[in-house]
Amino acid sequence: MKFVANRKNAMICLDIEHADEMVNKILFDKILSLKTILKEDYLPEVIFDDSYILENGKSIHRIYINHREKFSIYNKNTWNSCYEFYIEIMPKFELFFYEYRDIINCI
């Protein structure tokens, strides 16, 4: 899991970037099988993207939540709402992951 904050947006992500593409697919599919639980019980706004393109051009599997407000790392006036977003969302994401880690990590 990671926090992303740049000049355009902020988000909390679970990136799947294993060296073996088959492992990536299996992990993404396992989390995708829990999508209804994740959306209904934890994070209704979660986005599943099986081909998210990073700035370097690499394609990864990403499960993420976007910060709802405008954000720029260069604008200090947007930082407080971003911190609040991280504080609100990250524990929910972590709780889901910890509660279902046996399913997710079983390869």
N, C-alpha and C positions, 0 to 999 in steps of 0.2 A: 504494500500500500504506500501511496505517496501523496504529498501535497504538491499541487502545481500552482504557481503564481507567476504570471508574466505580464507583458504590457497590454494584453488583450482580455484575459480572463483568469479566473481561479477555479480550481476543481480539486476534488479528492478522487483518487484513482486506485483501482486494483489492476495493475498491468501484468499480463501474462507474457513473459519473454524468455522462455526456456530455450536453450540452444537446439533442442530437438523439437521440430515443428509438430510431430505427432503428440508429444507430451503437452504442448501448448493447446492443441485441439481438444485433447481429453480433459484438461483442466477447465478450459472454457466451457465445454459441454456439461461438465459436472456442475459448475456454478449456474449455467443456463437452466439446468434441470431444477434448480432451486429459485428460479426467477420469481415465481408467484409468491413464495414465502418472503423473499427479500423485499418485493414491492409492497405486499400487503401488511407485513409485520414490522418492517424496518424503514425502508426508504422508497416511498412511492415514485419519486422522481428519478430513480436510478436508470442509467442508460447502458445498454449492452451493445458493444461494437466489436464485431469479429474481424474487422480490418481497419483499425484506427491508424492513420498515417501520422507518424511523428515528424517534427520539423526536419530531421535528418533524412526523411524519406522512407524510413523503416516502417513496415506494417506490423502491428501487434494486435493482440486481443486486449481490449480495455473495457472494464466495467467502471463507470464513473458517475459523479454527481457534479453538475456545474453550479457555481455560485450564481444566484439569481440576479444579483445587482451588477452594475457596471464596475469593473475593477481594472486598475493598472498598477503595476508594481512601482511605477514612477509617480503615482499620485497618492500622497500620504493620506488624503481625505477619504480614500476608499479602503484603507487598511483595517480600520476598526470593524466594519461590517464583514470583511473577509475573515478576520480572527473569530468573530462570532459564528460565522458559517462553519469554520473548521471545528470549533468547540461543540457546536450542535450536532454536526453530521458525523464526525470521525468516531465517536463512541458507538453510534448505532451501527456503522459499518464494521467496526471491530467486533462488536457483540455478535453480529451475524456470523462473521468469519470464525470466531472462537466456538460458537455453538454448533457450527456445521463443519468444522475443520476435519473431523474424521471422515466425512463423506468426500470433501474436497481433496484432501491429501492422499486418499487411498487410490494408488495407481498400480 
